[in-house]
Amino acid sequence: MAATDSVAIVHLQPGDAAAALALSTEAQWNQNEADWRFFLASGIVFGIVERDVGLIATAALLPYAQGNAWISMVLVTASRQRRGLATRLVDACIEEATRQSRTAWLDATPAGAAVYGGLGFTPTGRMLRMRHAAAMATKVPLLAGDFEELVARDGRATGFDRRAMLQELCGRDGSRLVAQGGAIALIRDGRSARHVGPLLADDAASAARLLAAIVQSENVALLTDVNGDDHGFIDNLTASGWSAERPFQRMRFGRSNVTASAPAFAGAGPEYG
Ligand SMILES: CC(C)(COP(=O)(O)OP(=O)(O)OC[C@H]1O[C@@H](n2cnc3c(N)ncnc32)[C@H](O)[C@@H]1OP(=O)(O)O)[C@@H](O)C(=O)NCCC(=O)NCCS
């Protein structure tokens, strides 16, 4: 990383993945080094490096198709919070998104939403992170899903193409793309739990059946980020052993240029949308 002075914003490089991971781990987030490597290679990651301390804050902008971008990995180490660092870094992301004529989206934690609201982001929906404890290892096999189907259905659910990101997530060691009864889902490694999403299905019942089958086919803790306004689906998951962990507020900066034509029952995680 190229530190200039104690408060300058720098562009982080792939070699900064370990330092960035230390920040997300401090916040007890689930991202692993592979997540950071992808942001550092495919997006723009702004950072603040303090002399003699190292990396103290980050924010990433990941370009998506059709004039969209996702902002994520907004992190400030605990001892440097409430000094305006997140505001400066997200401002840098907005400036870059505007320069590239992109609408910026993000999924905010409650603390993050307090920062972004002041910067002109508007709420567009809610997500809810749910967790399932490790199930007994029955290891029921599941059919493999089709990658092209995932890309097409994800495109209908988000309103834009996310092939490159999905290819990256599907291609990682430990990732599984599974399908059953009109539903398809991606499961990938995280730092402390496996993450399920995107989860795309014709209806809530088939989405819930696939999630139940995934629980039976994994023997580790699982996380999934569902539509926070879909109370029927959330109740169904709660009855199946999932518990609500934390809310996220989906927010947008700029005009929406997309129309989703199908529901997503779980997203790709707050960092990817
Ligand atoms: C959320 C986070 C990035 C904020 O970073 P920060 O550098 O402290 O934020 P800023 O100093 O730019 O805050 C700007 C304003 O946002 C609001 N704000 C920031 N953190 C807040 C919090 N925890 N609770 C309520 N309001 C908050 C305040 O209005 C603040 O202005 P003030 O300090 O003058 O009152 C930081 O707390 C953090 O890393 N948290 C853990 C990870 C996380 O939740 N990241 C956000 C992901 S979406």
The ligand as an SDF file (V2000), in Angstrom:
LIG
                    3D

 48 50  0  0  0  0  0  0  0  0999 V2000
  -20.1600    2.5550   10.4780 C   0  0  0  0  0  0  0  0  0  0  0  0
  -18.7250    3.0650   10.4650 C   0  0  0  0  0  0  0  0  0  0  0  0
  -18.0910    2.6970    9.1030 C   0  0  0  0  0  0  0  0  0  0  0  0
  -18.7260    4.5800   10.6280 C   0  0  0  0  0  0  0  0  0  0  0  0
  -17.4160    5.0630   10.5000 O   0  0  0  0  0  0  0  0  0  0  0  0
  -16.9950    6.4830   11.1070 P   0  0  0  0  0  0  0  0  0  0  0  0
  -15.7020    6.8780   10.4980 O   0  0  0  0  0  0  0  0  0  0  0  0
  -17.0520    6.4290   12.5750 O   0  0  0  0  0  0  0  0  0  0  0  0
  -18.1920    7.4230   10.5820 O   0  0  0  0  0  0  0  0  0  0  0  0
  -18.1430    9.0070   10.4800 P   0  0  0  0  0  0  0  0  0  0  0  0
  -17.2180    9.5460   11.5290 O   0  0  0  0  0  0  0  0  0  0  0  0
  -17.8810    9.4030    9.0740 O   0  0  0  0  0  0  0  0  0  0  0  0
  -19.6650    9.3340   10.8800 O   0  0  0  0  0  0  0  0  0  0  0  0
  -20.3960   10.3610   10.2460 C   0  0  0  0  0  0  0  0  0  0  0  0
  -21.7260   10.4930   10.9570 C   0  0  0  0  0  0  0  0  0  0  0  0
  -22.4830    9.2930   10.8320 O   0  0  0  0  0  0  0  0  0  0  0  0
  -23.1960    9.0410   12.0500 C   0  0  0  0  0  0  0  0  0  0  0  0
  -22.6760    7.8360   12.6970 N   0  0  0  0  0  0  0  0  0  0  0  0
  -21.4840    7.2060   12.4780 C   0  0  0  0  0  0  0  0  0  0  0  0
  -21.3770    6.1050   13.2430 N   0  0  0  0  0  0  0  0  0  0  0  0
  -22.5110    6.0050   13.9390 C   0  0  0  0  0  0  0  0  0  0  0  0
  -22.9780    5.0820   14.9200 C   0  0  0  0  0  0  0  0  0  0  0  0
  -22.2590    4.0360   15.3140 N   0  0  0  0  0  0  0  0  0  0  0  0
  -24.2040    5.3150   15.4540 N   0  0  0  0  0  0  0  0  0  0  0  0
  -24.9530    6.3870   15.0900 C   0  0  0  0  0  0  0  0  0  0  0  0
  -24.5390    7.3110   14.1730 N   0  0  0  0  0  0  0  0  0  0  0  0
  -23.3440    7.1190   13.6200 C   0  0  0  0  0  0  0  0  0  0  0  0
  -22.9770   10.2630   12.9270 C   0  0  0  0  0  0  0  0  0  0  0  0
  -23.9820   11.2080   12.5950 O   0  0  0  0  0  0  0  0  0  0  0  0
  -21.6170   10.7370   12.4470 C   0  0  0  0  0  0  0  0  0  0  0  0
  -21.4070   12.1050   12.6810 O   0  0  0  0  0  0  0  0  0  0  0  0
  -20.9170   12.5950   14.1500 P   0  0  0  0  0  0  0  0  0  0  0  0
  -19.7740   11.7070   14.5740 O   0  0  0  0  0  0  0  0  0  0  0  0
  -20.5090   14.0050   13.8920 O   0  0  0  0  0  0  0  0  0  0  0  0
  -22.0940   12.4250   15.0490 O   0  0  0  0  0  0  0  0  0  0  0  0
  -17.8960    2.4320   11.6280 C   0  0  0  0  0  0  0  0  0  0  0  0
  -18.6260    2.6170   12.8340 O   0  0  0  0  0  0  0  0  0  0  0  0
  -17.6220    0.9510   11.4700 C   0  0  0  0  0  0  0  0  0  0  0  0
  -16.6450    0.5570   10.8340 O   0  0  0  0  0  0  0  0  0  0  0  0
  -18.5050    0.1160   12.0280 N   0  0  0  0  0  0  0  0  0  0  0  0
  -18.3870   -1.3500   11.9300 C   0  0  0  0  0  0  0  0  0  0  0  0
  -18.6190   -1.8380   10.4990 C   0  0  0  0  0  0  0  0  0  0  0  0
  -19.8650   -1.2560    9.8600 C   0  0  0  0  0  0  0  0  0  0  0  0
  -20.9690   -1.3460   10.3760 O   0  0  0  0  0  0  0  0  0  0  0  0
  -19.6550   -0.6580    8.6660 N   0  0  0  0  0  0  0  0  0  0  0  0
  -20.7380   -0.0970    7.8570 C   0  0  0  0  0  0  0  0  0  0  0  0
  -21.1360   -1.0800    6.8390 C   0  0  0  0  0  0  0  0  0  0  0  0
  -22.5360   -0.5820    5.8950 S   0  0  0  0  0  0  0  0  0  0  0  0
  1  2  1  0
  2  3  1  0
  2  4  1  0
  2 36  1  0
  4  5  1  0
  5  6  1  0
  6  7  2  0
  6  8  1  0
  6  9  1  0
  9 10  1  0
 10 11  2  0
 10 12  1  0
 10 13  1  0
 13 14  1  0
 14 15  1  0
 15 16  1  0
 15 30  1  0
 16 17  1  0
 17 18  1  0
 17 28  1  0
 18 19  1  0
 18 27  1  0
 19 20  2  0
 20 21  1  0
 21 22  1  0
 21 27  2  0
 22 23  1  0
 22 24  2  0
 24 25  1  0
 25 26  2  0
 26 27  1  0
 28 29  1  0
 28 30  1  0
 30 31  1  0
 31 32  1  0
 32 33  2  0
 32 34  1  0
 32 35  1  0
 36 37  1  0
 36 38  1  0
 38 39  2  0
 38 40  1  0
 40 41  1  0
 41 42  1  0
 42 43  1  0
 43 44  2  0
 43 45  1  0
 45 46  1  0
 46 47  1  0
 47 48  1  0
M  END
$$$$
